[in-house]
Amino acid sequence: MAKRKTVADIIKMKQAGEKITMLTAYDAAMAAMLYDADVDVLLVGDSLGMVVLGYDSTVPVTMDEMIHHASAVRRGSASAFVVGDMPFGSYQSGVRDAIVNGTRFLKEAGCDAVKLEGGLEVCETVEALIRAGISVIGHIGLTPQTATQLGGYKVQGRDVESARKIIEEARALEKAGVFALVLECIPDELGKIVSEEIAIPTIGIGAGVHCDGQVLVTHDLLGMFDKFIPSFVKTYCTLAPSIKDAVLEYNSEVRNGSYPDKEHSFRGESNLRELLGL
């Protein structure tokens, strides 16, 4: 079993010029497969609200739901570096709530760190979490929990003023103590600038190739979620049609009596009816 990565290991990857891979995981089985495939960081994203729980956005996701899924991910990947995504409402109400909820990810779910969205407005919260012993990944650019305030799911930082704000937020979050920073839906040149301006790793999602690492929703990568596919997503395979075809074949065989056949059935005494006196 590989040695479990630490925050220091993740930071050293940037210093060594090694790209970081991060993917979402919501259950033990997927977590085990991703870890076996040598993914560096498993993110229990609040995206589970849309791809697993059937919500229309990430906003309805609760702490209890996050802890439930994060615990499963930890059980499925004992040596992985696991990050819990702090859901909407778990930290916006104040530092005390943030510490209580961040602590739950570590104590109850066994996470190594938490991720939260926001720029300058969350720096005080980040500092408090770190003082409490909770490692934090930041998240700026497009922040899905507050996407309506940003005009919807749009690319951020296209103009000079908004690009300057993102750079300022990145610097502030680094100073506050985050050990890595997710950059979502920003121009690739801005992703390059931010990655060069801060010493901590940047993890891009729709932020270009110059980020120190990349993250995707695993269901998007595998072609398992087709309600909405962002333009930055590369679908590496399309499992959804294959799964549907397999289920249709199963339905057909059950209904016509060809499954289970002798190969998939157990054999007992050949004269069982006679022995039972029936």
Steps between C-alpha positions, in 0.01 A plus 500: 500500500638840399592754764222750565576845359514804728444872446877537479512236224241690294692827535828329408343376176476859375854572611619194308297590190280190537139538385233418757191293414177540692166329434169488682391189691171443681506131598739229613509304173588799282749628757683167493520500121626858484760437767616183327533709181745728687286815525681739735199657675142377543249782537165420659339785313166658575441426130359174640180698542455507123665179381399267785212650697299652215495863615495781244806665654754455779314738735263246666783264604523462879790432734350164595489399134860609451619311808310188388672495161841614623500215754430252221785642291740463793391139558563423134842661486676481834826648371364767266523875561131590545354851495148580622312778322331731751141541377303822474401629844766304689743790536330819376319553832818559698838375611361282779272308263785461253725347766225267626420379150861482387580292807223257408672425168818403683355323806194326353602444138878472529573771242847649472379851410196705403425724203293815508395756241562873513764770487571790733180443696611155623862580595412549867319165498797330333735637766271376778473152346876471472549616860258221596722247324292462183685517167317699231485515120356822358275538196461817290389602152162342434364394838198274439342560843461870415480474121178704486685799646760463224239506223473124466752235398723735301873538448643743754794739469460584131560875548791677671303607808362155580833334415677733743245409769564127451876553533442705816278225643759233420772693681273567798399135532863391481583746776203372704654152485330286235742234376346478151253695291234383255457735203171445319392635161755774440703579183808283457735800504357612834543145631867522398548836669340389826705179500819704462401764755443265793723233650224252581360256242213606275247238394317595184152411383445689179805717576752383243803275484735725694343422837703273727229234487154422369170385649187364333174348613561129447149441366574757226835342414336156471196619305256399773324836545355658188249754636764772462856466371721811540705592195828451687422134576673231297294181505752216501234231454122485478375250755138614512396336167690181588329481840159553340567231237609253771185566704278463192662164424450389861132602486453303180665182631308505829172553320556226240634254758854465361657638817605342724609203288671181625839672506369757746294266717594266788450123485386285789388137539373376165202325667428777752125491444490125569719538812270774629202276445333741267 
